[in-house]
């Protein structure tokens, strides 16, 4: 028996099934291609809006996870083709958190690259915005550390609060200097978030 190495946790809504299916199809494609069926699990919660908060939904998924590491993935965002391969490389190092770069799109247009990095401060330039805490929920974090911090019982900025709370617990980082995550902000779709 080999313990799972990564749980990918997806919060979604029934009305967002189409975009969530695109994400799941890509994740399962990468799992099959890399033969990671016994190492990666994909869990989702599609509880309807208004039943529980986004924070509670994240905590519920985290409690169901069984892998050594967890990473959340938004249902309307998309992983890079090498997302799982590079995350698994990072997990093999045993670091508390595996960080990477993220491409940010607004209404379908590329805006900038974000660098998610545990150990440097917030620096902005025209092309690159380096962020020090905000997107830790998207990174692969050791489950034993993630279980020490709950998302607050709210619908907005629950991921920010979680990231602030988990930061002091993260002592080691494996940094991947590649875009592994494509973040899509769509004004119309954001109105359906819970």
Phi and psi in degrees as GROMACS dihedral restraints (atoms count N, CA, C in turn):
[ dihedral_restraints ]
;  ai    aj    ak    al  type     phi  dphi    fc
    3     4     5     6     1  -111.3    20    10
    4     5     6     7     1   126.9    20    10
    6     7     8     9     1   -67.0    20    10
    7     8     9    10     1   140.3    20    10
    9    10    11    12     1   -58.8    20    10
   10    11    12    13     1   144.2    20    10
   12    13    14    15     1   -97.3    20    10
   13    14    15    16     1   -29.7    20    10
   15    16    17    18     1  -143.0    20    10
   16    17    18    19     1   129.4    20    10
   18    19    20    21     1  -107.4    20    10
   19    20    21    22     1   123.4    20    10
   21    22    23    24     1  -101.6    20    10
   22    23    24    25     1   120.4    20    10
   24    25    26    27     1  -109.3    20    10
   25    26    27    28     1   124.9    20    10
   27    28    29    30     1  -121.9    20    10
   28    29    30    31     1   119.4    20    10
   30    31    32    33     1   -93.2    20    10
   31    32    33    34     1   128.1    20    10
   33    34    35    36     1  -144.5    20    10
   34    35    36    37     1  -176.0    20    10
   36    37    38    39     1  -134.5    20    10
   37    38    39    40     1   152.2    20    10
   39    40    41    42     1   -54.3    20    10
   40    41    42    43     1   -38.4    20    10
   42    43    44    45     1   -74.0    20    10
   43    44    45    46     1    -5.7    20    10
   45    46    47    48     1  -110.2    20    10
   46    47    48    49     1    24.8    20    10
   48    49    50    51     1   -58.4    20    10
   49    50    51    52     1   -39.8    20    10
   51    52    53    54     1   -61.6    20    10
   52    53    54    55     1   -50.3    20    10
   54    55    56    57     1   -69.9    20    10
   55    56    57    58     1   -33.6    20    10
   57    58    59    60     1   -65.7    20    10
   58    59    60    61     1   -38.1    20    10
   60    61    62    63     1   -64.1    20    10
   61    62    63    64     1   -36.8    20    10
   63    64    65    66     1   -61.3    20    10
   64    65    66    67     1   -44.1    20    10
   66    67    68    69     1   -63.1    20    10
   67    68    69    70     1   -49.6    20    10
   69    70    71    72     1   -60.9    20    10
   70    71    72    73     1   -41.8    20    10
   72    73    74    75     1   -58.3    20    10
   73    74    75    76     1   -43.6    20    10
   75    76    77    78     1   -66.2    20    10
   76    77    78    79     1   -43.2    20    10
   78    79    80    81     1   -62.7    20    10
   79    80    81    82     1   -46.0    20    10
   81    82    83    84     1   -66.5    20    10
   82    83    84    85     1   -33.0    20    10
   84    85    86    87     1   -61.3    20    10
   85    86    87    88     1   -47.1    20    10
   87    88    89    90     1   -64.6    20    10
   88    89    90    91     1   -39.7    20    10
   90    91    92    93     1   -60.3    20    10
   91    92    93    94     1   -46.6    20    10
   93    94    95    96     1   -64.1    20    10
   94    95    96    97     1   -47.7    20    10
   96    97    98    99     1   -60.9    20    10
   97    98    99   100     1   -36.3    20    10
   99   100   101   102     1   -92.6    20    10
  100   101   102   103     1    -0.7    20    10
  102   103   104   105     1    56.1    20    10
  103   104   105   106     1    51.3    20    10
  105   106   107   108     1  -106.5    20    10
  106   107   108   109     1    19.4    20    10
  108   109   110   111     1   -55.4    20    10
  109   110   111   112     1   -32.9    20    10
  111   112   113   114     1   -94.2    20    10
  112   113   114   115     1     7.3    20    10
  114   115   116   117     1  -124.2    20    10
  115   116   117   118     1   -19.9    20    10
  117   118   119   120     1  -128.1    20    10
  118   119   120   121     1   133.4    20    10
  120   121   122   123     1  -118.6    20    10
  121   122   123   124     1   146.4    20    10
  123   124   125   126     1  -116.7    20    10
  124   125   126   127     1   118.4    20    10
  126   127   128   129     1  -116.9    20    10
  127   128   129   130     1   140.3    20    10
  129   130   131   132     1  -135.8    20    10
  130   131   132   133     1   154.8    20    10
  132   133   134   135     1  -127.8    20    10
  133   134   135   136     1   117.6    20    10
  135   136   137   138     1  -114.2    20    10
  136   137   138   139     1    32.4    20    10
  138   139   140   141     1   -54.8    20    10
  139   140   141   142     1   132.3    20    10
  141   142   143   144     1   -59.5    20    10
  142   143   144   145     1   154.1    20    10
  144   145   146   147     1   -57.4    20    10
  145   146   147   148     1   137.5    20    10
  147   148   149   150     1    92.2    20    10
  148   149   150   151     1   -13.5    20    10
  150   151   152   153     1   -80.1    20    10
  151   152   153   154     1   -48.6    20    10
  153   154   155   156     1  -137.3    20    10
  154   155   156   157     1   163.1    20    10
  156   157   158   159     1   -78.2    20    10
  157   158   159   160     1   164.3    20    10
  159   160   161   162     1   -60.5    20    10
  160   161   162   163     1   -37.8    20    10
  162   163   164   165     1   -63.8    20    10
  163   164   165   166     1   -44.8    20    10
  165   166   167   168     1   -65.1    20    10
  166   167   168   169     1   -36.3    20    10
  168   169   170   171     1   -62.8    20    10
  169   170   171   172     1   -41.5    20    10
  171   172   173   174     1   -64.0    20    10
  172   173   174   175     1   -42.5    20    10
  174   175   176   177     1   -65.4    20    10
  175   176   177   178     1   -38.6    20    10
  177   178   179   180     1   -62.5    20    10
  178   179   180   181     1   -44.4    20    10
  180   181   182   183     1   -63.3    20    10
  181   182   183   184     1   -44.0    20    10
  183   184   185   186     1   -59.8    20    10
  184   185   186   187     1   -40.5    20    10
  186   187   188   189     1   -68.9    20    10
  187   188   189   190     1   -25.2    20    10
  189   190   191   192     1   -82.9    20    10
  190   191   192   193     1   -17.3    20    10
  192   193   194   195     1   -67.7    20    10
  193   194   195   196     1   149.6    20    10
  195   196   197   198     1  -126.6    20    10
  196   197   198   199     1    -1.4    20    10
  198   199   200   201     1   -85.7    20    10
  199   200   201   202     1   169.8    20    10
  201   202   203   204     1   -69.0    20    10
  202   203   204   205     1   -31.2    20    10
  204   205   206   207     1  -126.1    20    10
  205   206   207   208     1   153.0    20    10
  207   208   209   210     1  -128.6    20    10
  208   209   210   211     1   149.9    20    10
  210   211   212   213     1  -146.1    20    10
  211   212   213   214     1   132.1    20    10
  213   214   215   216     1   -86.8    20    10
  214   215   216   217     1   149.9    20    10
  216   217   218   219     1  -138.1    20    10
  217   218   219   220     1   124.7    20    10
  219   220   221   222     1   -68.2    20    10
  220   221   222   223     1   142.2    20    10
  222   223   224   225     1   -67.1    20    10
  223   224   225   226     1   -20.5    20    10
  225   226   227   228     1  -104.3    20    10
  226   227   228   229     1     7.6    20    10
  228   229   230   231     1  -103.5    20    10
  229   230   231   232     1   173.0    20    10
  231   232   233   234     1  -139.3    20    10
  232   233   234   235     1   136.0    20    10
  234   235   236   237     1   -79.6    20    10
  235   236   237   238     1   154.0    20    10
  237   238   239   240     1   -68.0    20    10
  238   239   240   241     1   158.4    20    10
  240   241   242   243     1   -59.0    20    10
  241   242   243   244     1   -25.3    20    10
  243   244   245   246     1  -104.0    20    10
  244   245   246   247     1    16.7    20    10
  246   247   248   249     1   -51.8    20    10
  247   248   249   250     1   -58.4    20    10
  249   250   251   252     1   -69.2    20    10
  250   251   252   253     1   -39.4    20    10
  252   253   254   255     1   -58.4    20    10
  253   254   255   256     1   -47.6    20    10
  255   256   257   258     1   -72.3    20    10
  256   257   258   259     1   -37.1    20    10
  258   259   260   261     1   -62.9    20    10
  259   260   261   262     1   -41.5    20    10
  261   262   263   264     1   -64.9    20    10
  262   263   264   265     1   -36.8    20    10
  264   265   266   267     1   -60.1    20    10
  265   266   267   268     1   -44.3    20    10
  267   268   269   270     1   -65.8    20    10
  268   269   270   271     1   -42.2    20    10
  270   271   272   273     1   -60.6    20    10
  271   272   273   274     1   -35.9    20    10
  273   274   275   276     1   -60.7    20    10
  274   275   276   277     1   -20.7    20    10
  276   277   278   279     1   -76.6    20    10
  277   278   279   280     1   -20.0    20    10
  279   280   281   282     1    80.9    20    10
  280   281   282   283     1     9.5    20    10
  282   283   284   285     1   -64.5    20    10
  283   284   285   286     1   156.0    20    10
  285   286   287   288     1   -64.9    20    10
  286   287   288   289     1   -35.2    20    10
  288   289   290   291     1  -141.6    20    10
  289   290   291   292     1   141.5    20    10
  291   292   293   294     1  -110.8    20    10
  292   293   294   295     1   113.5    20    10
  294   295   296   297     1  -107.8    20    10
  295   296   297   298     1   164.2    20    10
  297   298   299   300     1  -160.2    20    10
  298   299   300   301     1  -178.8    20    10
  300   301   302   303     1   -95.2    20    10
  301   302   303   304     1   157.4    20    10
  303   304   305   306     1  -134.4    20    10
  304   305   306   307     1   134.3    20    10
  306   307   308   309     1   -92.6    20    10
  307   308   309   310     1   131.4    20    10
  309   310   311   312     1  -108.7    20    10
  310   311   312   313     1   124.9    20    10
  312   313   314   315     1  -118.4    20    10
  313   314   315   316     1   139.9    20    10
  315   316   317   318     1  -123.5    20    10
  316   317   318   319     1   122.7    20    10
  318   319   320   321     1    48.9    20    10
  319   320   321   322     1    43.2    20    10
  321   322   323   324     1    85.0    20    10
  322   323   324   325     1    -5.2    20    10
  324   325   326   327     1  -107.9    20    10
  325   326   327   328     1   131.1    20    10
  327   328   329   330     1   -62.5    20    10
  328   329   330   331     1   132.5    20    10
  330   331   332   333     1  -110.3    20    10
  331   332   333   334     1   -55.4    20    10
  333   334   335   336     1  -166.5    20    10
  334   335   336   337     1   171.2    20    10
  336   337   338   339     1  -100.7    20    10
  337   338   339   340     1   136.5    20    10
  339   340   341   342     1  -105.4    20    10
  340   341   342   343     1   138.1    20    10
  342   343   344   345     1  -108.0    20    10
  343   344   345   346     1   115.1    20    10
  345   346   347   348     1   -91.8    20    10
  346   347   348   349     1   117.9    20    10
  348   349   350   351     1  -145.1    20    10
  349   350   351   352     1   130.5    20    10
  351   352   353   354     1   -73.2    20    10
  352   353   354   355     1   -31.8    20    10
  354   355   356   357     1  -111.4    20    10
  355   356   357   358     1     7.4    20    10
  357   358   359   360     1  -124.1    20    10
  358   359   360   361     1   162.1    20    10
  360   361   362   363     1   -81.1    20    10
  361   362   363   364     1  -175.2    20    10
  363   364   365   366     1   -83.4    20    10
  364   365   366   367     1   119.1    20    10
  366   367   368   369     1  -128.4    20    10
  367   368   369   370     1   136.2    20    10
  369   370   371   372     1  -123.1    20    10
  370   371   372   373     1   138.2    20    10
  372   373   374   375     1  -135.7    20    10
  373   374   375   376     1   179.7    20    10
  375   376   377   378     1   -60.4    20    10
  376   377   378   379     1   -36.7    20    10
  378   379   380   381     1  -100.0    20    10
  379   380   381   382     1   -37.8    20    10
  381   382   383   384     1  -120.1    20    10
  382   383   384   385     1   130.9    20    10
  384   385   386   387     1  -117.4    20    10
  385   386   387   388     1   116.5    20    10
  387   388   389   390     1   -95.2    20    10
  388   389   390   391     1   126.1    20    10
  390   391   392   393     1  -117.2    20    10
  391   392   393   394     1   138.0    20    10
  393   394   395   396     1  -120.5    20    10
  394   395   396   397     1    69.0    20    10
  396   397   398   399     1   144.5    20    10
  397   398   399   400     1   -28.6    20    10
  399   400   401   402     1   -67.2    20    10
  400   401   402   403     1   -36.3    20    10
  402   403   404   405     1  -111.1    20    10
  403   404   405   406     1    30.8    20    10
  405   406   407   408     1   -63.4    20    10
  406   407   408   409     1   -27.7    20    10
  408   409   410   411     1   -64.5    20    10
  409   410   411   412     1   -24.8    20    10
  411   412   413   414     1   -81.1    20    10
  412   413   414   415     1   -19.1    20    10
  414   415   416   417     1   -80.9    20    10
  415   416   417   418     1   163.0    20    10
  417   418   419   420     1   -82.5    20    10
  418   419   420   421     1   118.5    20    10
  420   421   422   423     1  -120.6    20    10
  421   422   423   424     1   140.2    20    10
  423   424   425   426     1   -54.4    20    10
  424   425   426   427     1   130.0    20    10
  426   427   428   429     1   -59.6    20    10
  427   428   429   430     1   -39.0    20    10
  429   430   431   432     1   -61.1    20    10
  430   431   432   433     1   -29.3    20    10
  432   433   434   435     1   -80.9    20    10
  433   434   435   436     1   -45.7    20    10
  435   436   437   438     1   -58.9    20    10
  436   437   438   439     1   -33.7    20    10
  438   439   440   441     1   -69.0    20    10
  439   440   441   442     1   -14.8    20    10
  441   442   443   444     1   -81.0    20    10
  442   443   444   445     1   -11.1    20    10
  444   445   446   447     1  -128.4    20    10
  445   446   447   448     1   126.7    20    10
  447   448   449   450     1   -97.2    20    10
  448   449   450   451     1   149.4    20    10
  450   451   452   453     1   -70.5    20    10
  451   452   453   454     1   142.1    20    10
  453   454   455   456     1   -68.5    20    10
  454   455   456   457     1   156.4    20    10
  456   457   458   459     1   -79.9    20    10
  457   458   459   460     1    64.5    20    10
  459   460   461   462     1  -139.3    20    10
  460   461   462   463     1   169.7    20    10
  462   463   464   465     1  -103.4    20    10
  463   464   465   466     1   -22.8    20    10
  465   466   467   468     1  -119.0    20    10
  466   467   468   469     1   137.1    20    10
  468   469   470   471     1    62.1    20    10
  469   470   471   472     1    21.1    20    10
  471   472   473   474     1   -64.3    20    10
  472   473   474   475     1   -33.7    20    10
  474   475   476   477     1   -70.9    20    10
  475   476   477   478     1   -34.7    20    10
  477   478   479   480     1   -63.7    20    10
  478   479   480   481     1   -47.2    20    10
  480   481   482   483     1   -61.7    20    10
  481   482   483   484     1   -41.3    20    10
  483   484   485   486     1   -61.1    20    10
  484   485   486   487     1   -45.9    20    10
  486   487   488   489     1   -63.7    20    10
  487   488   489   490     1   -41.8    20    10
  489   490   491   492     1   -60.8    20    10
  490   491   492   493     1   -40.9    20    10
  492   493   494   495     1   -72.1    20    10
  493   494   495   496     1   -33.4    20    10
  495   496   497   498     1   -82.8    20    10
  496   497   498   499     1   -22.0    20    10
  498   499   500   501     1   -50.8    20    10
  499   500   501   502     1   -48.3    20    10
  501   502   503   504     1   -65.0    20    10
  502   503   504   505     1   -18.2    20    10
  504   505   506   507     1   -85.0    20    10
  505   506   507   508     1   -14.5    20    10
  507   508   509   510     1   -89.0    20    10
  508   509   510   511     1   113.1    20    10
  510   511   512   513     1  -103.4    20    10
  511   512   513   514     1   -29.2    20    10
  513   514   515   516     1  -128.9    20    10
  514   515   516   517     1   148.7    20    10
  516   517   518   519     1  -135.4    20    10
  517   518   519   520     1   139.5    20    10
  519   520   521   522     1  -109.2    20    10
  520   521   522   523     1   118.8    20    10
  522   523   524   525     1  -101.4    20    10
  523   524   525   526     1   126.7    20    10
  525   526   527   528     1  -110.1    20    10
  526   527   528   529     1   113.6    20    10
  528   529   530   531     1   -87.9    20    10
  529   530   531   532     1    58.5    20    10
  531   532   533   534     1  -143.3    20    10
  532   533   534   535     1   153.4    20    10
  534   535   536   537     1   -77.3    20    10
  535   536   537   538     1   114.2    20    10
  537   538   539   540     1  -111.1    20    10
  538   539   540   541     1   -10.2    20    10
  540   541   542   543     1  -137.0    20    10
  541   542   543   544     1   130.5    20    10
  543   544   545   546     1  -108.6    20    10
  544   545   546   547     1   112.2    20    10
  546   547   548   549     1   -96.9    20    10
  547   548   549   550     1   119.9    20    10
  549   550   551   552     1  -111.3    20    10
  550   551   552   553     1   116.8    20    10
  552   553   554   555     1  -102.0    20    10
  553   554   555   556     1   119.0    20    10
  555   556   557   558     1  -122.0    20    10
  556   557   558   559     1   119.7    20    10
  558   559   560   561     1   -58.1    20    10
  559   560   561   562     1   -39.2    20    10
  561   562   563   564     1   -68.9    20    10
  562   563   564   565     1   -45.5    20    10
  564   565   566   567     1   -69.0    20    10
  565   566   567   568     1   -33.4    20    10
  567   568   569   570     1   -64.2    20    10
  568   569   570   571     1   -22.7    20    10
  570   571   572   573     1   -67.9    20    10
  571   572   573   574     1   -18.1    20    10
  573   574   575   576     1   -94.6    20    10
  574   575   576   577     1    -2.8    20    10
  576   577   578   579     1   -64.8    20    10
  577   578   579   580     1   149.2    20    10
